[in-house]
Amino acid sequence: MTPIKITNKRQLLFDDRFIASSTGITHVMHTPSPAEVAIASDRSWETGGVHYSSVLQNGDRFRMWYRADTGPDPTSAIDAESWICYAESDDGIVWTKPELGIVTEVENGKNNILFPDKSSGINPCVIIDPSAEAGEGYKMITRGSGPTNVLGYTSSDGIDWTPIDTNPLLSEPGPFDSHNTVVYDDEADRYVIFCRGTDTARPGNFKDGIRAIRRAESPDFHTWSEMELVVTADDEDPTDLHLYTNAAARYTRAQNAWLMFPMILYVERKGNADSYPGLSDVQFATSRDGILWERRF
């Protein structure tokens, strides 16, 4: 067996990388503890619901960017008017929605909406970039005004955003119509986007296949590689299983550790008579490089 060089870095034992053999033990995923609602849809521009959030801790402050839909109820998001909004917290539990005054057409500017222009996109994902040039410490990607591209933005403070001059970062072949995520890979000094894709090798009712997860990378946040399919259903999954979103992240406290919490959509099931078609839950996936993923739990 070839030795693995780990130096003095922390290791996360989510697979068998450091285990040559074992007897009588197994990996177990523990049940999460339910908690209270963090962000409620309690504003007039949030009547269609709030979702697709991005949360970061910057010093002693937690910051959140999220999507809000304006519609008659949370089941009307497809036809709703959508916004990118901002909230902040001292403890990550109790959140406030500051009045930013950027979008004056809604409640005379007394709102927490970031972008006045709908073409700026929806479904935000924000990172703090430790390698960034001055004025670009925050980076954001959004789904464009249509489901066919991904847009990029930079900011010095997480409030005032400037579009990337090479937008769109990613375009056809789509779709990108869910929560695309961007990650800074500190070990390889590169940016990685995880986005929706279609696996046409498996039969399904979504663009001649099933929903799956793709990946692209960039050395500079401007020029991106071709997208490749990295996570899809396998032979142990039900035939109606689609990977709807990804929630991918680099676990920066440990070496070679990537985590993903994909939302799973079972398209042939239904929670109740009034819900959207399909039933959802969340799975857990792990990777050592962000390319090869394992869903063992």
C-alpha positions in Angstrom: 0.0 0.0 0.0 1.3 3.4 -0.9 1.7 5.7 2.1 -0.6 8.8 2.2 1.1 12.0 3.0 -1.0 13.9 5.5 1.6 16.0 7.4 -0.1 17.8 10.3 -3.4 18.5 8.5 -6.8 17.4 10.0 -8.4 14.4 8.2 -12.2 13.8 7.9 -13.0 10.1 8.1 -16.0 9.8 5.9 -14.8 6.9 3.7 -12.2 4.1 3.8 -9.2 6.1 2.5 -7.3 5.5 5.7 -8.7 2.1 6.6 -6.9 -1.0 5.3 -9.3 -3.4 6.9 -12.0 -3.4 9.5 -14.2 -5.8 11.4 -17.5 -5.1 13.2 -17.7 -1.4 12.4 -19.6 0.7 9.9 -20.1 4.3 8.9 -23.3 5.7 10.3 -25.0 9.0 9.4 -26.7 10.4 12.5 -30.1 12.0 12.5 -30.0 15.8 12.4 -31.6 17.8 15.1 -34.6 19.8 13.9 -34.5 23.5 14.6 -36.8 26.6 14.3 -37.3 28.6 11.2 -34.4 31.0 10.5 -35.8 33.2 7.7 -39.6 33.5 7.4 -41.4 34.9 4.4 -42.8 37.8 6.3 -42.4 40.7 3.9 -44.8 41.8 1.1 -42.2 40.8 -1.6 -41.8 37.3 0.0 -45.4 36.1 -0.2 -44.4 33.3 -2.6 -41.7 32.0 -0.2 -38.0 32.3 0.5 -35.4 29.7 -0.6 -32.1 29.0 -2.3 -29.9 30.7 0.3 -26.2 31.2 0.7 -24.8 31.7 4.3 -21.3 32.9 5.3 -19.6 33.9 8.5 -17.5 37.0 8.2 -15.8 37.8 11.5 -18.5 37.9 14.2 -21.3 38.4 11.7 -23.3 35.9 9.7 -24.5 37.0 6.3 -27.2 35.5 4.1 -28.2 36.0 0.5 -31.4 34.4 -0.6 -34.2 34.3 -3.2 -37.6 35.7 -2.4 -40.7 35.2 -4.6 -43.6 37.5 -4.9 -46.8 35.5 -5.5 -50.1 34.5 -3.9 -48.6 31.6 -2.0 -45.5 29.3 -1.8 -46.8 27.0 -4.5 -46.8 29.8 -7.1 -43.1 30.2 -7.4 -43.0 29.2 -11.1 -45.1 32.2 -12.1 -43.7 34.6 -9.4 -41.6 37.7 -9.5 -38.3 36.9 -7.9 -35.7 38.9 -6.1 -32.2 38.4 -4.5 -32.4 39.6 -0.9 -30.0 40.0 2.0 -30.1 39.3 5.8 -27.6 39.3 8.6 -27.3 37.9 12.1 -25.0 38.0 15.2 -25.5 34.3 16.1 -26.9 32.6 12.9 -30.2 32.1 14.7 -32.0 35.4 14.9 -31.8 37.3 11.6 -32.6 40.8 10.5 -33.5 42.1 7.1 -31.9 45.6 6.7 -33.6 48.3 4.7 -31.1 48.8 1.9 -32.9 51.3 -0.2 -31.6 49.9 -3.5 -35.0 49.0 -5.0 -37.2 52.0 -4.6 -40.3 50.5 -6.4 -41.0 48.1 -3.5 -42.2 49.6 -0.2 -40.5 52.9 -1.2 -37.1 51.4 -0.8 -37.7 50.0 2.7 -36.7 46.5 1.7 -33.7 44.2 1.7 -33.6 43.6 -2.1 -30.2 43.8 -3.7 -30.8 44.0 -7.4 -33.3 46.4 -9.0 -32.8 44.7 -12.4 -34.5 41.3 -12.8 -31.9 40.4 -15.5 -29.3 40.2 -12.7 -30.7 36.7 -12.1 -32.0 34.7 -9.1 -30.8 31.8 -6.9 -27.7 33.4 -5.5 -24.6 31.6 -4.2 -21.9 33.7 -2.6 -18.3 33.0 -1.5 -15.6 35.0 0.3 -12.5 34.7 -1.9 -9.2 34.9 0.2 -7.2 35.1 -3.1 -9.2 38.0 -4.6 -7.9 41.2 -5.9 -8.9 44.4 -4.1 -12.6 45.2 -4.3 -13.5 41.6 -5.3 -13.4 39.8 -2.0 -17.0 38.6 -2.4 -18.0 36.6 -5.5 -21.5 35.6 -6.5 -23.1 33.4 -9.2 -26.8 33.6 -10.1 -29.0 31.8 -12.5 -29.7 34.3 -15.3 -33.1 35.7 -16.1 -33.7 32.5 -18.1 -32.6 29.0 -17.3 -29.9 28.9 -19.9 -27.0 30.6 -18.3 -25.0 31.4 -15.1 -23.9 34.9 -14.3 -21.0 36.1 -12.1 -20.6 39.2 -9.9 -17.9 40.6 -7.6 -18.2 42.9 -4.6 -16.1 44.5 -1.9 -18.8 44.4 0.7 -21.5 41.8 -0.3 -24.1 44.6 -1.0 -23.0 46.5 -4.1 -22.3 44.1 -6.9 -20.5 44.4 -10.3 -21.2 42.0 -13.1 -18.2 40.1 -14.5 -17.2 41.4 -17.9 -17.1 37.9 -19.4 -20.8 37.1 -18.5 -22.3 34.6 -18.9 -19.9 32.4 -17.1 -21.7 29.3 -18.3 -24.3 28.9 -21.1 -25.8 26.3 -23.3 -26.0 23.4 -23.0 -28.3 24.0 -20.0 -30.3 23.9 -18.0 -29.3 25.9 -15.0 -32.8 26.2 -13.5 -32.1 25.4 -9.8 -29.5 26.4 -7.2 -26.1 26.4 -8.9 -23.2 26.7 -6.4 -19.7 28.1 -6.6 -16.8 26.9 -4.5 -13.3 28.2 -4.1 -10.9 25.2 -4.0 -8.2 26.4 -1.7 -6.0 23.3 -2.3 -5.9 23.7 -6.1 -6.4 27.5 -6.2 -9.3 27.3 -8.6 -13.1 28.0 -8.7 -15.6 25.3 -9.2 -19.3 25.6 -10.2 -21.7 22.7 -9.6 -24.9 23.0 -11.6 -27.9 21.1 -12.9 -27.5 18.8 -15.8 -29.3 16.0 -17.6 -28.2 12.4 -17.7 -29.7 11.1 -21.0 -28.2 7.7 -20.4 -31.0 7.0 -17.9 -34.6 7.1 -19.0 -36.7 9.9 -17.5 -39.1 12.7 -18.2 -36.7 15.6 -17.8 -35.3 16.6 -21.2 -35.1 13.0 -22.4 -33.3 11.9 -19.2 -33.1 12.6 -15.4 -31.8 15.6 -13.4 -28.1 15.2 -12.4 -25.2 17.3 -11.3 -22.5 18.8 -13.5 -19.2 20.5 -12.7 -17.0 23.2 -14.3 -13.8 24.8 -13.1 -11.9 28.1 -13.7 -8.4 29.5 -12.7 -9.7 33.1 -12.6 -13.5 33.1 -12.3 -13.8 34.4 -15.9 -12.8 31.5 -18.2 -14.5 28.2 -17.5 -13.9 24.6 -18.6 -16.5 22.4 -20.3 -19.1 21.0 -17.9 -18.8 17.4 -17.0 -21.4 15.1 -15.3 -20.2 14.1 -11.8 -23.2 12.9 -9.8 -26.2 11.0 -11.1 -28.5 8.2 -10.1 -27.1 4.7 -10.0 -28.5 1.2 -10.2 -29.3 1.1 -6.5 -31.6 4.1 -6.8 -35.3 4.0 -7.5 -36.1 4.6 -11.2 -37.9 7.9 -10.4 -34.9 9.5 -8.5 -33.5 12.8 -9.8 -30.7 14.9 -8.2 -32.5 18.2 -8.0 -29.9 20.5 -6.3 -26.4 19.9 -5.1 -25.4 22.1 -2.0 -21.7 21.3 -2.6 -18.9 22.7 -0.4 -15.2 22.3 0.3 -14.7 21.4 4.0 -11.7 23.7 4.4 -10.8 22.6 7.9 -9.6 19.2 6.6 -7.4 18.0 3.7 -9.1 16.6 0.6 -12.6 16.9 1.9 -15.7 17.8 -0.1 -19.3 17.5 1.1 -22.5 17.6 -0.8 -26.1 17.6 0.4 -28.1 17.0 -2.8 -31.9 17.5 -2.7 -33.5 14.3 -4.1 -36.7 14.5 -6.2 -38.8 11.4 -6.6 -40.9 12.5 -9.6 -43.6 9.8 -9.4 -44.5 10.4 -5.7 -46.5 13.2 -4.1 -46.6 14.4 -0.5 -50.3 15.4 -0.6 -53.0 16.3 -3.0 -52.1 20.1 -3.0 -48.4 19.9 -3.4 -46.2 20.0 -6.4 -45.8 16.7 -8.3 -42.9 14.8 -6.7 -41.6 14.2 -3.2 -38.2 15.4 -2.0 -35.6 14.6 0.7 -31.9 15.2 1.2 -28.9 12.9 0.9 -25.3 13.1 1.8 -22.4 12.7 -0.6 -18.6 12.9 -0.1 -15.6 13.4 -2.3 -11.8 13.7 -2.0 -11.4 15.9 -5.1 -14.8 17.4 -5.9 -15.0 15.2 -9.0 -15.5 11.6 -7.9 -18.4 11.4 -5.4 -19.8 8.7 -3.2 -23.3 8.4 -1.8 -22.7 5.6 0.7 -25.2 6.6 3.4 
